[in-house]
Amino acid sequence: MSYDMIVLGSGPAGLAAAIAARGRDKSVLVIGSRWQDSPLARAERVDNYPGLPGQTGLELLEEFFRHASGLGAEFVTGKALSLLAWNGFSVTVGSQVYQGRALILAPGVVRQAKYPGEAEFLGRGVSYCATCDGMLYRNRPVAVVGLSPDAPQEANYLQSLGCQVVYLSPRPPQGLDKDIPYIKAGKLAVRGEQTVTGLEADGALVPCAGVFILRRAVAPTDLLPALETEDQVIKVDRRMATNLPGVFAAGDCTGGPLQVSKAIGEGHVAALSACEYLDGQTTQGNTGHTP
Ligand SMILES: Cc1cc2nc3c(=O)[nH]c(=O)nc-3n(C[C@H](O)[C@H](O)[C@H](O)COP(=O)(O)OP(=O)(O)OC[C@H]3O[C@@H](n4cnc5c(N)ncnc54)[C@H](O)[C@@H]3O)c2cc1C
């Protein structure tokens, strides 16, 4: 499953990017939650989108989606869990991996307060992806911090691999295997030395070798740690290029104004810039890169 371009995010910016990319005849895969899950779907009336005043957010999104899919953009519904930037870009969604030569980030605003120790131990015991890293913890104790609706299934999967799972969340989970112990916990901190040795939950230590933190979305900076940001938004130039070759960004993730017209315009520019990047690669006879 290999595409010219992968667009991460199925809101207005991602859909506009897909439309522009298809206009240049590039194959494009949009990875995101359902288009109905964009925050725009909650707008009862949008009056500032040129030419189409008075539509609901959901109506606008439906038009954008129809346009993109009608032009041949492909869609995968799910959460991008990990991203490998080597010889292009490999994006993991569930157990599937999708390959693209250029990447457009359009995830909207993903604001996440991190737990103490989370960033420090990322890749050294902290993981956001049970499918990607579960096997590393076979026969070892792991803690799953369940913050997304699918987290109980991910915990069940880890248990089925042979991990000794403890599940922690602020609210009792639905669908958790009854053999998995559940701890109701609010205040968490990851503890360790070279690697993770435990998770502190409301002052009590749960010893473990791995901590899986499963949120609704994974922030682009967690997917691509080398991505440059400024004031908590992705830093881009006027071509919507980030500091990483082949990676472009558009929409709310690049900062205000947080509005549809700006997201659409940036998605369009990002896609044209990505097309230029791809055409440049073809001219040079180069099919991949390592940012
Ligand atoms: C109630 C409300 C009313 C609004 N009214 C207006 C208005 O009247 N006019 C106006 O111009 N703007 C309005 N806005 C703002 C507008 O909705 C946003 O500016 C616009 O949706 C931004 O588009 P985007 O594509 O950048 O991001 P989003 O619309 O946020 O889309 C990004 C999508 O990517 C998904 N995603 C993120 N990370 C991942 C991941 N790792 N894997 C898979 N999917 C992921 C998200 O779940 C989301 O669905 C309103 C917003 C709200 C909440």
Ligand as a Chemical Component Dictionary entry (heavy atoms), coordinates in Angstrom:
data_LIG
# 
_chem_comp.id                   LIG 
_chem_comp.type                 NON-POLYMER 
_chem_comp.pdbx_formal_charge   0 
_chem_comp.three_letter_code    LIG 
# 
loop_
_chem_comp_atom.comp_id 
_chem_comp_atom.atom_id 
_chem_comp_atom.alt_atom_id 
_chem_comp_atom.type_symbol 
_chem_comp_atom.charge 
_chem_comp_atom.model_Cartn_x 
_chem_comp_atom.model_Cartn_y 
_chem_comp_atom.model_Cartn_z 
_chem_comp_atom.pdbx_ordinal 
LIG C1  C1  C 0 -17.909 24.414 17.717 1  
LIG C2  C2  C 0 -16.992 24.972 16.650 2  
LIG C3  C3  C 0 -17.479 25.894 15.758 3  
LIG C4  C4  C 0 -16.641 26.401 14.756 4  
LIG N1  N1  N 0 -17.153 27.307 13.888 5  
LIG C5  C5  C 0 -16.374 27.809 12.893 6  
LIG C6  C6  C 0 -16.914 28.750 11.960 7  
LIG O1  O1  O 0 -18.073 29.127 12.030 8  
LIG N2  N2  N 0 -16.069 29.208 10.987 9  
LIG C7  C7  C 0 -14.765 28.810 10.879 10 
LIG O2  O2  O 0 -14.073 29.243 9.954  11 
LIG N3  N3  N 0 -14.242 27.915 11.757 12 
LIG C8  C8  C 0 -15.009 27.408 12.765 13 
LIG N4  N4  N 0 -14.469 26.493 13.669 14 
LIG C9  C9  C 0 -13.042 26.124 13.536 15 
LIG C10 C10 C 0 -12.828 25.009 12.491 16 
LIG O3  O3  O 0 -13.597 23.886 12.868 17 
LIG C11 C11 C 0 -11.344 24.622 12.415 18 
LIG O4  O4  O 0 -10.573 25.774 12.149 19 
LIG C12 C12 C 0 -11.111 23.591 11.309 20 
LIG O5  O5  O 0 -11.874 22.426 11.558 21 
LIG C13 C13 C 0 -9.628  23.229 11.226 22 
LIG O6  O6  O 0 -9.448  22.243 10.247 23 
LIG P1  P1  P 0 -8.191  21.230 10.279 24 
LIG O7  O7  O 0 -8.360  20.374 9.096  25 
LIG O8  O8  O 0 -6.942  21.991 10.461 26 
LIG O9  O9  O 0 -8.340  20.356 11.606 27 
LIG P2  P2  P 0 -9.537  19.472 12.158 28 
LIG O10 O10 O 0 -10.853 19.930 11.616 29 
LIG O11 O11 O 0 -9.344  19.471 13.644 30 
LIG O12 O12 O 0 -9.280  18.018 11.563 31 
LIG C14 C14 C 0 -8.203  17.217 11.956 32 
LIG C15 C15 C 0 -8.663  15.772 12.079 33 
LIG O13 O13 O 0 -7.509  14.925 12.213 34 
LIG C16 C16 C 0 -7.748  13.943 13.209 35 
LIG N5  N5  N 0 -6.462  13.486 13.779 36 
LIG C17 C17 C 0 -5.598  14.164 14.574 37 
LIG N6  N6  N 0 -4.530  13.393 14.899 38 
LIG C18 C18 C 0 -4.737  12.210 14.310 39 
LIG C19 C19 C 0 -4.001  10.986 14.277 40 
LIG N7  N7  N 0 -2.813  10.813 14.920 41 
LIG N8  N8  N 0 -4.510  9.947  13.579 42 
LIG C20 C20 C 0 -5.691  10.077 12.914 43 
LIG N9  N9  N 0 -6.447  11.225 12.911 44 
LIG C21 C21 C 0 -5.966  12.261 13.604 45 
LIG C22 C22 C 0 -8.627  14.658 14.231 46 
LIG O14 O14 O 0 -9.350  13.728 14.994 47 
LIG C23 C23 C 0 -9.522  15.511 13.320 48 
LIG O15 O15 O 0 -10.694 14.829 12.947 49 
LIG C24 C24 C 0 -15.290 25.968 14.663 50 
LIG C25 C25 C 0 -14.812 25.037 15.571 51 
LIG C26 C26 C 0 -15.635 24.535 16.556 52 
LIG C27 C27 C 0 -15.103 23.496 17.522 53 
# 
loop_
_chem_comp_bond.comp_id 
_chem_comp_bond.atom_id_1 
_chem_comp_bond.atom_id_2 
_chem_comp_bond.value_order 
_chem_comp_bond.pdbx_ordinal 
LIG C1  C2  SING 1  
LIG C2  C3  SING 2  
LIG C2  C26 DOUB 3  
LIG C3  C4  DOUB 4  
LIG C4  N1  SING 5  
LIG C4  C24 SING 6  
LIG N1  C5  DOUB 7  
LIG C5  C6  SING 8  
LIG C5  C8  SING 9  
LIG C6  O1  DOUB 10 
LIG C6  N2  SING 11 
LIG N2  C7  SING 12 
LIG C7  O2  DOUB 13 
LIG C7  N3  SING 14 
LIG N3  C8  DOUB 15 
LIG C8  N4  SING 16 
LIG N4  C9  SING 17 
LIG N4  C24 SING 18 
LIG C9  C10 SING 19 
LIG C10 O3  SING 20 
LIG C10 C11 SING 21 
LIG C11 O4  SING 22 
LIG C11 C12 SING 23 
LIG C12 O5  SING 24 
LIG C12 C13 SING 25 
LIG C13 O6  SING 26 
LIG O6  P1  SING 27 
LIG P1  O7  DOUB 28 
LIG P1  O8  SING 29 
LIG P1  O9  SING 30 
LIG O9  P2  SING 31 
LIG P2  O10 DOUB 32 
LIG P2  O11 SING 33 
LIG P2  O12 SING 34 
LIG O12 C14 SING 35 
LIG C14 C15 SING 36 
LIG C15 O13 SING 37 
LIG C15 C23 SING 38 
LIG O13 C16 SING 39 
LIG C16 N5  SING 40 
LIG C16 C22 SING 41 
LIG N5  C17 SING 42 
LIG N5  C21 SING 43 
LIG C17 N6  DOUB 44 
LIG N6  C18 SING 45 
LIG C18 C19 SING 46 
LIG C18 C21 DOUB 47 
LIG C19 N7  SING 48 
LIG C19 N8  DOUB 49 
LIG N8  C20 SING 50 
LIG C20 N9  DOUB 51 
LIG N9  C21 SING 52 
LIG C22 O14 SING 53 
LIG C22 C23 SING 54 
LIG C23 O15 SING 55 
LIG C24 C25 DOUB 56 
LIG C25 C26 SING 57 
LIG C26 C27 SING 58 
# 
